[in-house]
């Protein structure tokens, strides 16, 4: 559906993931700068790896033994620090923080849907008492921490994140106890009752280092809660590269419940609960697979719009101009979202989603896993 055309939006306010990807490759050799090469599967150490596809320069490799899909090579620590503090990534965060400040949506998170955030908070409250010490790794702007504090009374929950903007926002706007940097360094020698990793493990370059940190943080019988997209075989067969969030260098690890449980077991973590969430996938993905191409987009506030734009495959013009006139819009004031035009647009979008959902294939596309340290 078309948005409201706003030709006054400057092209510089629209950032493309394709441009951000290109920035990480040497223009002469085409090789990834700050590359981390994995010689074996990080889940099962298997070496029978098959390149599934290459997208925007990044190779997506599947292990033949455990079916784990991962990006190889990927950005090393220096490259990851650069990406997660880049203008593209900061624009994603700025859009989230603009919405929270402008509309008072205290628990809004651009990376986690409200229903999933509520479900995670309830799962934490059902697993440990409100007096427990909880560490949220990769906490972003702290939406989960604030929800745990306000709704469930968790007073000893802290967060850790690499991104300076996210940490500053969590501290100043949400008044949370959040630390900046590597959890291994900033939490050295500390112990907790529960670690939450919400929409984070798919971003991690060094999975072994990440899970070693978690194992060291947890007390005996401590719990780990992980949520992440689920790499569904059915979705891959139906929708190809559109089956999952294949958007390196942002998402680089693609699990299902079996290989994630196998990886956790290597670090003394026994899976005790798995919940899979169905999401309808339908004609929109079929259209994008065969008739269109997609661009992941970030906007500099107050510009807003869809997270991706579907362009005709034959399109060869200025992508930003296409997005600017067809999809993007500007909301200067909160009331801009509350007027008649936006109510009508919201109803139309909701109706389109219901129709698409009725005709779609229900895919188990997301998962929540709880594991216990044994």
N, C-alpha and C positions, 0 to 999 in steps of 0.2 A: 504494500500500500504506500502511496506517495505521502510524504510529509508536506509541511507547509513551506513553499519555496521562499528562501531568504537570501537573495543575491548579495546582501550586505555582509554576509559572513566572510571574513578574510580566509583565503586558502591556507594561511599559516596556522589557523586554528584547528585544522583537520590533519591529523597525523596518521600515517599508514604503517601497518606492521611490515609490509613488504620493504619499505624504505629503511625501517629499523633493522631488519634482517640483513639487507645489503651492506649496512654500515659495519657489520662484524666480519666481513669477508675481504680478503686482500683483492683489490680490483685487478691486479696483474696476474696473480697465480690462481685466483678463485678459491684459495684455501681459507679455512676458518682461522681467524686470528684468536689467540688465547684458547686454543683447542685442548680439550681433554679427551684422549682416546681410551676406550675400554677394549681390552683384548679378549674379554669373556663376558658372558651374561652376569650381571650383578646379582641376580636371584639364585641361579643354580650353578654358576661358574662354567656352564656349557660353552663350547667354542663353535658349535655348528650354528652360525648366524646367517640369516638371509636378509638382503636389502629388500624391503617391501616397496618403498618408493622414495623419491627425493622431492622435497617441497621447499621452495625458496632457499635452495642451497643446502638444506639440512637433510641428512640421510636417516631414514626411519628403518631400524633393523629389528627383526624378530628372531628370538631364540627358538630353534626347532624343538628343543627338549621341553621347555616349560611354557612356551608361547608368550613370554614377556616381550612387549614391544617397547623399544627405547631409541632415543636419538643418539647416534654415535658417528663422528665425534660430537661433543657438546661443549659449551663454554666452560672453562675452568673457573676457579674462584675469582680471579681478576676480571674475567669477562662477564661473569654473573653479576658482580658488584657494579660493573659499568651498566649492564642492561637494567638492573633493578633500581638504578638511580638515573635512568635516561629520561629525556623529555617525553618519550612515548609512554613509559610506565608511570611517570609522575602525572601525566595528563589523566590517566585512568583514575589515579588516586584523587587528583584535584576535582574531577567530576563527582566522585563520591562525596568528598567533603563539602563541595558547593551545595549539593542536594541536602546534606544534613544541616548545614548552617541556614540555608534559605528556607527550608520547609520544616525544620524541626523534627526530621525523621531520625530519631536518636539511634535506632538500632540498624539503620540501613547499611548494607554492605554490597559493593558492586560484584564481589566474587562469590557470594553465598546468598541464595534466595531466602526470603523471609521465612517460608515454611520449613526449609532445611535448617536454618539457624535456630528456630524454636525447637525443632526435633533434637538437635545436638544438645542444646541447653538442658532439655528434659532428660536426655540420656546421661549427661554428666550428673545431674541431680539424683537420678535413680541409681547411679553407680557408686558415688561417694557422698559423704555428708557435707553440708555446707561449711563445716569447720576444716575440711581437708585443704591441703596445699596443692593448688593446681597451677601448672605451667602451660601456657598456650604458645606453642612454637609457630613462628610465622604469623603473628597475631594481626598484622596489618594495622588498621586504624582502631582495633579493639572492640568491634561490634559484639563479639561473643562474650568478651570479658565484662563489658558493660551490662549485657543481658543477664549474665550469671550473678553479677552483683546486685542489680536492681530487682530482678524477679525471684531469685532463688537464695539470696543472702550470702553468697560466697565472698568472704572478706579477705581471703588469703590467696587470691588468684592473681597471677602476674603474667606478663607477656614478654616475648622476645621477637625482634624483627630487625632485618638488615637495613630497611629503607628509612632514611632519616626523616623524610616527610611524614611517613606513617607513624613513627615513634613520637614525633613532635605533636601531631594531631591527637594521638591517643592520650598523651600527657596533658596537653593544654585544653583541648575541647571536651574530652571525656573524663578527665581527672583520674587516669588509671596509672597503675604501677607497671610501666613498660620499660624494658631495657633495650638498648641499641647494640647490635653486633652479633658475634658468634656465641651461641649458647654455651659451647664448651668453655669459652673464656669467661663470659660474664656470670655464669652459674657454676663455676668450678667448685667442687666439693659440696654442693647443695643436694638435697634430696626432696622428693615430693611424692604425693599420693597418686597423682594423676597427671598425665601429659595429654594435651589435645593437639592434634595436627589436622587442622581444618583446611581443606583445599590447598595443601602445601607440598605433600610428598611428590606430586606430579611435577613440581618445579625443581626438585633437589638434584644437584649435579653429583654429589658424593653420597650415595645412598648408605654405604657402609658407615661412613663417618656420622651421618645423620642418626642412624639407628643406634650406633654406639653411644652417642650423646644421650639419646632417650633411655637406653638401658642403664646408663650410669646415673641418670637423674632419678629413676624410679626406685622406690623402696621395694623390699620383697613383698610380693602380692600387690604391688602397685598396678594401675591400669593405664593403658594407652588407648585413646580413641582417635581413629583416623577416618576422615571422609575424603573421597577422591572419585573422579569419573571412573566408570567401569568400562573396560575395553571389551565390548560385546562382539562375539563372533558373528551373530546374526546381523547386527548393524553393519559390521565391516563388509559382509557379503552383499548386503542390500545397497549400502550407500558409499562404499569405498572410502576415499579420504575424508569424506564429510561425516563419517560415523562417530568421530570423537573430536576433541579439541586439539587437532594437530596444528599447533601454532608455536613451534620452536622459534626463539629460545625460551618462550614462556613456559609451555608444557613440554616436558621431555621424557616422562615416564608414564607408561600406559598399562595399568594393572587390570587383572580380574581377581576375584576373591581367592582363587587357588594359588596363583603365583605370589600374591601379596602375603597370604598366610605362610607360604613356604619361606619367603624372605624374613618375615618376623620370627619364625621358628629358629633361624640361624643366630638370633640375638637373644634367645631365652625368653621369647614372648609367645605365649600360647593363645591362639584365637579362641574366645569364648562366646562371641556373638557376632553374627553377620546379618545385615539388613540391606536388601537390594531394593532400589526404587525404580519404578517403571516411569518412563517418559515417552509420550507419543512421538514417533518419527514418521513423517509422511511425505506428501507430494512436494513440499517445499524443498526437501533434501534431494529428491529425484530431479526436480527442476535445476537445482544448483549443480548436480552432478553432470547432467547431460547438456543443459542449455545455457548455463550461466557460470560465471566465475566469481569468487568471493574475495573481498578485501576486509581484513580485520582493521578496525578504526578506533582511534582515541581522539577525544575532543578537548580543546582547551576551554574551560568554563568562561562564560555561561553558555557556550554552544553545547548542544546535546544532539543525540541521534542514536541509531541502532549500532550495536557493537560490530556488525559487519554489513557490508553493502554487496548485493548481488548484481553484478554487471553482466550484460549480454557477452557471450564469448567472442563475438565479432567486434566488440567495442575497442577502439584504438585511440580514443581522445584523452583529454585531461581527466584523470580519475577524480582528483579533488573537486574539479568543477562539476563533474557528474554528481558526486555526493552532496556538494554544496547546494545545488539547485533542486535535487530530487529528494534527498533524505534529511539533511541536517536542518536544525532550527535553533533559534535563540530564545532563551527565557530570561529576560532581564529582571523580572519580579516574580514572587511566588504566585501572584494572581494570574500570571500568564498561563499557568498550568490549570487554572480553575475556571476559565471562561467557557462559553458555550462551545466554541470550536473544539477545545480539548476534550470536553465531555462527549461530544459527538464522535470525535476521533477515537476516544477510549472505548466507547460502546461498539464501534465498528470493528476495532481490533479484537475485542473480546469475542464478538460473534464469529469473526474469521478463525480465531483460535479454536472455538468450539467445533466448527465445521471441520477444520483440519484434524482435530483430535478424534472426531468420529470416524474419519477415513484413514487414520494412521495406524501404524504397527506399534504396539506397546513394547518398547525395548527396555530391558533392565540396564539403564545407562549410568547409574550412580550407586555408590555403596557406602555404608557405614560399618566399620569394623572395630570391635573392642577386643583387646588382647590383655592378658595378665602376665606379669613377670613371674617366672617360676624358678 
